């Protein structure tokens, strides 16, 4: 019998695969096992912001106050005004410069959000586009079975976007974009609101449908060309991923949900109120981590190129469009306005990190920040320049990370300056060769407990990050 791939009913296996959540880590569990004998959870959260950062040149009066990167190196450095909100957490994070992904260095800066956590050579156009697994998903594949949700994937714009306009920074093992959720109420309901009592029956139907689909697929595959078989195998891989989700959901369906207090949250908030919206998104990650609902999260704060509702986030500090700030640095006060916006992003990151730090680890030692690694940055620095990524690595002290430093691989005079309307910085010759950002990824993964020797174009690791 021959089968038509287009006729297969996707609803047969997409319906009914989501249910409730893990039990929280209770403080009382400390009395069961000595905290010193317990293994602390290891959590990872990755954050992406678009459009680069202020990069005035040394001759510019704004260089001292509004350059994004600190002045100095090692433990002898001075923050600019961009980092003022993060000064209280100075001993809990490291700033890195002079790192980027080799395949992206000669690509327009707005094209690289999708390879920020992968380091993949995604090509110059849609026809040759190919991505790989992202950092968060590599770790999620190792620890995802320990929690209700393998990972939490969020963005301000939601969905996947396009190859050159990503709305997600998470990619599965086949390099396919994983849709991000942008509605706080949907995220909260997924995490903490019990589904109807018919969930078990629907899961059983889903499992039966998957079994039928895979049986049909074996017969269908024999009728396809070699090229179509390759495409069909990718399709089957997504079916198998759904099957895994169904099996996992069946394990957790009868466990009660954690109770969390969200009286302080407006779950119907939208980016039209940008400060509260970002705070709410961070708070949802905090609650997911605190209840051990997941140990992996990503949040793409904005998409590149000034498209989508995320471009309105600059209104939190009295400006109009965030992307325009990177274009207007040649105007009087342009660097300061761009720096104020970056300081706003740092303020909200700091608020989230401080809350983790103020929360004792629910069933372990130290505080939550000591057991959570935060990776925050962008895939461009100066205007449209896909080099010298601005990177902050925060937390993870119980994993062996040391902070309170600036790892300056870019040197004293990194490429920058305002765009004058002529040749863009990304089109100019590389002035100083960056270190592969994959080296940072390898260090992160190894300290998270993943057995890797290379990832994302790495050629080593970063010893200066480890105590």
PyMOL commands that set and color helices and strands:
alter all, ss='L'
color gray80, all
select helices_A, chain A and resi 5-7+11-14+27-31+35-37+63-66+81-92+102-104+109-111+113-115+126-128+135-146+184-192+199-221+226-252+271-290+304-306+309-317+322-327+334-358+369-371+397-399+425-427+438-448+463-465
alter helices_A, ss='H'
color red, helices_A
select strands_A, chain A and resi 43-48+71-73+76-78+93-97+99-100+152-155+161-162+165-166+296-300+372-377+391-395+405-408+435-436
alter strands_A, ss='S'
color yellow, strands_A
deselect
rebuild
show_as cartoon
